[in-house]
Amino acid sequence: MLPRRKLLIVAATTGYQAQAFAAAARRAGIEFSLATDRCHVLDDPWGDSALPVRFDAPEASVPSLSGFDAVVAVGDRPAYLAALAAERLGLPFHPARAVAAARNKFEARERFRSAGLLVPEYSRVSLDADPAESARAVAYPCVLKPLGLSASRGVIRADDPAGFVRAFRRIRSILETAEVARFHDAADRFIQVERFIPGREFAVEALVTEGRFHPLAIFDKPDPLDGPYFEETIYVTPSRAPAAVQAAIRTSAEIAAAALGLTQGPIHAEMRVNDNGVWILEAAGRPIGGLCARSLTFDGGLTLEDVIVQHALGQDTSGVARESQASGVMMIPIPREGLYRGVRGVDAASRHAEVLITATAGQHFQPLPEGHSYLGFLFARSAGAAEVELLLRAAHAELSFDLAAVVASVPGALPTRPSPPVPAPEETLPSSSSPDR
């Protein structure tokens, strides 16, 4: 009998998607182990036999990861640790240096520009700089971004020097919180300043196999993202953009991935499109975040996680195609800061879309730019993309969230890490990595 293959799943403790990859591993009939940034002192505190790793010390964590035949990752920091582990184990994955470049907005911009892609004017400003002085050296409107944070956290538009100073100080407060500072990431000592790009936003989900780019889906983002903050809400696929625009989006995403050196694994790219062409915002060596992957189903009922696991195991996924129905997801936005106490209207919303509330009682939520989580997700499918968008908006209109006011805190301070989301019953992570249990 051939030995059973074993998959390493690298994910943050608070990540939504680890359970989905675990389910995909079970469906594939393979063993798996989860590696997360949980406490390494307590003895298996979550009861799932996970391997403790530290995303603030990825190189030191790699030696503890051995005996695997394939690796997948959920999130930016986990992807870097997974890349290091894959290099040590001789497994197919994106090179660690490419994953690191993708995470750093300045390094990514440098590579995109060298590859001939459209990029806005940009510069890197030290956290120690005088924001009032820096504000005099930029053109407006502009966007200020932390180099290493994701999901639009800390991204703020400024339309004048006074707005620049306010945005700079607010981002600096986020980067100086213990939650972020514990990673000791040199990129977090800088803020990137870019000329604001008008236009519509899109996202591409793809796989790269030995450098060959295979697009899986193009998402439209129908809500305007013009600032001052950039909270993403609705993703709908297939895209309603003209065929020529979609072709340009795919080409730009492929060039961006190659410019970063991402050669083996999932790609999530985001871009803006206007009359001048396609402007790449990012291309990351990981799949789409949160539970958004639930909006994608492929021929034969495969999930995105199924496809990524098959790809990691070396199976041919070049013929994988998305289902014919249109589909979409809404990341339920946070209306205001508060402690989550409950939600009304779920039954009414469920008549329009699938409702998955991931918030837990007592969890502290903040909107962007400080916040970095969602109250939950809405999913819809229909014959056309326009109908999917309408269903998602109708479902959201039925929901009313009870967020209790919190005691005023120091401006810019963040709460302690939120409680992890409670997975749906069918997604509960087993206590053993064996797919038979």
Secondary structure, DSSP 4 states (H G I P E B T S, - for coil): -PPPPEEEEEE-TT-SSHHHHHHHHHHHT-EEEEEE-S-SSSSSTTSS-PEE--TTSHHHHGGG--S-SEEEEESHHHHHHHHHHHHHHT-----HHHHHHHH-HHHHHHHHHHTT-B---EEEEETTS-HHHHHTTS-SSEEEEESS--TTTT-EEESSHHHHHHHHHHHHHHHTSHHHHTT--GGGGEEEEEE---SEEEEEEEEEETTEEEEEEEEEE-S---SSS----EEEES--S-HHHHHHHHHHHHHHHHHHT--SEEEEEEEEEETTEEEEEEEESS---TTGGGG-EEGGGEEHHHHHHHHHTT---TT--B-SSEEEEEE----SSEEEEEEE-HHHHTTTSEEEE---TT-EE--TTT----SEEEEEEESSHHHHHHHHHHHHHH-EEEEE------TT--PSPPPPPPPPGGGPPPSSS-TT-
